[in-house]
Each structure stands twice: as structure tokens, then as C-alpha cells.
Amino acid sequence: MKRRAVLDVALLDDHAFSYRAPIWWGNLLMIFIEGAAFALMLVSYYYIRRNFNTWPPERTYLPDLGVSTANLILLLVSVGPIWYAAKLAFAHAAPERIGRWLMAVVAFGIVAIVLRAFELKGLHTRYDSNAYGSITWMLLITHLAHLIAGSLETLLIALVMFLGPVERKHYTDTTVMAVYWYFVVASWAVLWLVVFVSVRFI
Amino acid sequence: MGSLNLLACIGALFIATSAVVFLGNVVSSLRRGAPAGDNPWNAPTLEWATSSPPPSYNHLFIPVVEGRDPLWDVAPGELSVVTGLRTDRHEGLVTSIMDAIPEHRYEFKKETILPLLLAVFGGGTIVIAIFTPWGVTIGAILSFIILAGWFWPTVSPDSDTPLLRRAR
């Protein structure tokens, strides 16, 4: 069959941002999946509550509000550097500049992971004590997995910015990473409201 | 019951006869008769635009489709194609969602063993986790190392890929 060239794409760009990039959609769909998992666990939390006369169950202290609130503020502040890194990436800034801001996000992530250990201690229950202990530990540990994954991914992109051969598509990766980090922060805000605040009123 | 059994037998014989006719057709076609060619029915859709039997890559160039019957919309024996994608690395074309207007070229990774390793370790994680919860921890670490290696940019020195900065 004879081929007739009717469309030359050699001059098209080698990357795109936002909804024009397939990886942006992939990330968004993953956030839907992860968000649905969190939603199921939150429904379980309130379902389990109906099986108890008091909440938290008898002989269990209320979870500590201090560390978890500090972690929430820390994560909300960490939105600043990741947002700025994404802004620099949109503007095609120098890779090292973006890498430095991403390392700041990694630092926030590490502190948040350390604080999570104190949050678990502040639950004043074990994961195997009762259903209350199981569901609160599950929520915190699942979010911890997101914190670790998000920090490692941010670290990886930062390392590429500092060490690797940097291509323009890595700008897209940075902006998509920012969207994922927003999700990690937003999901903690919801979990904090449920596990540490709503427990005092229901 | 007997008449229904007889009916089923007649049906089975009917199908068996058709299978014999089909096999006879295969044998006689293999021994004589002209090859049918790439598109014997002048069908309008893309699967008929490649050669018969098709090569492993199917289409050397991405076809351009502008209507419901792409092979009828152009002159007979012709195919509108896209040119300009790179040949020194895997590259795809990303288009707008509704109108399929080409927007940018998208690079795919090179051939690598890493996805297979990821599948092996991912499956291994679940198997080990049956016996000890450490399986999850170890599997997650190994999976991250593999994913990191898969993500790490690899650009061959002779490639003319526009780089913002070379590797250090």
C-alpha cells in the first residue's frame, strides 16, 4: 500500500502539562483509587462506632490532639514548597532550583513520618486491642504509607534534577508529583478531622 | 425423548459436515489458487491497510484517520500517514481528547527487564506476606528500588535528545 505523508509531527513539543499529559491522568486516577480506599475506611470507622456504647471504647483515653495537629500544620506548610517547585517547573526553570525546593518537601515529609510515630503512641490503644484500635491504626498506617511513598517519589525527582540527565518531560513529572502531594496533605486533613476531632463529639 | 435425541444428532452431523467442507477448503486453497492479497474485499477499515500476513509492528507509520472509512476516503491503494516521530527511541503521539489533534510527542521507556522483575517481586511480596508481615516491608523496598531504576532517565550518548543538563 502506498503511503502518503499528510501530517508531520517532528516540530511538536516533547512534553505537555496538566490534562494534556497522560501521566497527569494516570496520577489523577490513582488518586481516585486511593481516595476511594480512604473513603471506605472512614465509613468503616463510623460503622464500627455504632457497635460501641462509648467512643472511644471504655478504659481508652481520647487520642492526643497536640502531635496530630502539629503534623497537620506541618503538612499544610509543606504545600508551599511543592507548589513553588511546580510553578518553577511550569516556567521551565533551572533543574537545580526545582531540586532544592523538592528537597525542602522531602524534609517536611521526613518530619511528618517521625511525628506519625508519636501520633500512633498518642492513640492510647493498640492495633489489636479492639475494633477502635484496629480502625484508627489502619487509617494512620495507610496514610503513613502515602507519606513514605510521596517523600520517596519527591526525593527521586529531586535526585534526577541534581544528578541525572534532565529532559523537559521531567518538568511534567514535577507538576504531577505536586498534585499527588496535595492529595497526601488533603487526605491527612480529613483523617485528622475524623480520628482526632470528631471522636470528641460522637 | 427419542425424537429430540435424533434432532440433536442431525444437528451434530450437520456441523461436522460443515467442518469437513471447511478443512477441504483449507487444503485445496493451500495447494492451488491465487493468494488473496492484502485487502481482497476492498474493505474500508484500518486492519486491511497492513500487509498480509502483518509484520510484528503492524503499521510502520501511524495512519491518519479522517472519517469512518479511512481506506475509502483516499485514493485506492493509498494510506495517509503521520511522519516525524523519532526513530532512535520509542515515541508515541498524544492528541487532544475529543478532536484527536496531535499535541505533543511522548517518549516511552526502552526495552528493560525491570517490569518483569517488578512483577516477580510484587507477586513474591504477597506470597511471603502469607508467612510473615515483613514480606510487605521487604517487598515495598525492593519494588521502590526497581521503580526508581525504571524511572531513572537513560539517554544514549549519541542521541540528539534535547537535554537541559547532561548526567553528572
Interface residues (C-beta under 8 A of the other chain):
Chain A: M1 K2 R3 R4 A5 V6 L7 D8 V9 A10 L11 L12 D13 D14 H15 A16 Y19 R20 A21 P22 P95 L152 L156 V160 F162 L163 G164 P165 V166 E167 R168 K169 H170
Chain B: D38 A49 T50 S51 L60 F61 V64 V74 G77 E78 L79 S80 V81 V82 T83 G84 L85 L93 V94 S96 I97 P102 E103 H104 R105 Y106 E107 F144 A148 F151 W152 P153 T154 V155 T161 P162 L163 L164 R165 R166 A167 R168
